[in-house]
Amino acid sequence: MSTPAHVTRAPNHVPAGVSESGDGIVVGDGPVRVDAYIDFLCPFCRMFEQASGPVLSDLVADHAIRLVYHPMGFLDGLSTNRYSSRASASSGCASDGGRFVPYAAALFAHQPPEGGPGLTDDELVELGGTVGLDIQSFGACVHSGAYLDWTAYVTAEAIRRGVSGTPTVLVEGVAVPANPRTITVAVAAAMP
């Protein structure tokens, strides 16, 4: 299923912790906004998470940034069952359970190869259990596809904003290389 080009407003049902525009999950409350456009099937996003995740976590903990993750369904064509969209939708379910960040890290740690089926919904639910999510409520959310429409919106908004690949990182709306050093420098320069 492709992302409809006409999607312009957030769906009525969005995860807990969404940004004002409804197309990302907000982590932290600092003065500098950092946007991270990611796809859970993207190997470069996995490398980004491994290299930059600890730095971003420290910046959030220090109240320096408001990190907005935009989990896209960008790479659905590289799986046999829309894994990118299903993983993104499941991350919305994890946000409802207050565990978006550890669940996102777990998705990257258990990233399937491109070109195959990816994890099943049951495996996505099991993964949620490993990061402390309630299996019943989280599982019901994942199995119902509660946030597939939201994922389509996140993806359409990213494309509308000119995001053409993942990971894409913006600091205060300006694209920066997706590595810890340049992100740290850009955040420091943007501090009020």
ChimeraX attribute file (.defattr): number of C-alpha atoms within 10 A of each C-alpha:
attribute: neighborCount
match mode: 1-to-1
recipient: residues
	/A:1	9
	/A:2	11
	/A:3	17
	/A:4	11
	/A:5	13
	/A:6	8
	/A:7	15
	/A:8	12
	/A:9	14
	/A:10	17
	/A:11	17
	/A:12	9
	/A:13	11
	/A:14	23
	/A:15	23
	/A:16	17
	/A:17	17
	/A:18	19
	/A:19	16
	/A:20	9
	/A:21	10
	/A:22	22
	/A:23	27
	/A:24	28
	/A:25	25
	/A:26	22
	/A:27	22
	/A:28	19
	/A:29	15
	/A:30	17
	/A:31	15
	/A:32	22
	/A:33	21
	/A:34	25
	/A:35	23
	/A:36	23
	/A:37	24
	/A:38	26
	/A:39	27
	/A:40	31
	/A:41	30
	/A:42	22
	/A:43	17
	/A:44	16
	/A:45	22
	/A:46	23
	/A:47	15
	/A:48	21
	/A:49	22
	/A:50	14
	/A:51	15
	/A:52	19
	/A:53	17
	/A:54	12
	/A:55	17
	/A:56	22
	/A:57	16
	/A:58	13
	/A:59	19
	/A:60	18
	/A:61	14
	/A:62	12
	/A:63	14
	/A:64	19
	/A:65	26
	/A:66	20
	/A:67	25
	/A:68	22
	/A:69	23
	/A:70	26
	/A:71	31
	/A:72	31
	/A:73	28
	/A:74	30
	/A:75	19
	/A:76	21
	/A:77	15
	/A:78	18
	/A:79	17
	/A:80	12
	/A:81	17
	/A:82	19
	/A:83	27
	/A:84	26
	/A:85	28
	/A:86	27
	/A:87	28
	/A:88	29
	/A:89	27
	/A:90	32
	/A:91	29
	/A:92	32
	/A:93	29
	/A:94	29
	/A:95	25
	/A:96	19
	/A:97	17
	/A:98	15
	/A:99	17
	/A:100	25
	/A:101	18
	/A:102	18
	/A:103	25
	/A:104	25
	/A:105	17
	/A:106	17
	/A:107	22
	/A:108	21
	/A:109	13
	/A:110	16
	/A:111	16
	/A:112	18
	/A:113	14
	/A:114	17
	/A:115	14
	/A:116	13
	/A:117	14
	/A:118	23
	/A:119	20
	/A:120	14
	/A:121	18
	/A:122	12
	/A:123	11
	/A:124	23
	/A:125	25
	/A:126	15
	/A:127	18
	/A:128	28
	/A:129	16
	/A:130	13
	/A:131	17
	/A:132	14
	/A:133	24
	/A:134	15
	/A:135	16
	/A:136	11
	/A:137	14
	/A:138	23
	/A:139	22
	/A:140	14
	/A:141	19
	/A:142	26
	/A:143	15
	/A:144	10
	/A:145	17
	/A:146	19
	/A:147	24
	/A:148	21
	/A:149	19
	/A:150	27
	/A:151	31
	/A:152	27
	/A:153	26
	/A:154	30
	/A:155	28
	/A:156	25
	/A:157	23
	/A:158	21
	/A:159	16
	/A:160	12
	/A:161	9
	/A:162	9
	/A:163	16
	/A:164	12
	/A:165	16
	/A:166	22
	/A:167	24
	/A:168	19
	/A:169	23
	/A:170	20
	/A:171	23
	/A:172	16
	/A:173	10
	/A:174	10
	/A:175	16
	/A:176	14
	/A:177	13
	/A:178	21
	/A:179	17
	/A:180	17
	/A:181	13
	/A:182	13
	/A:183	21
	/A:184	16
	/A:185	12
	/A:186	20
	/A:187	21
	/A:188	13
	/A:189	11
	/A:190	13
	/A:191	13
	/A:192	7
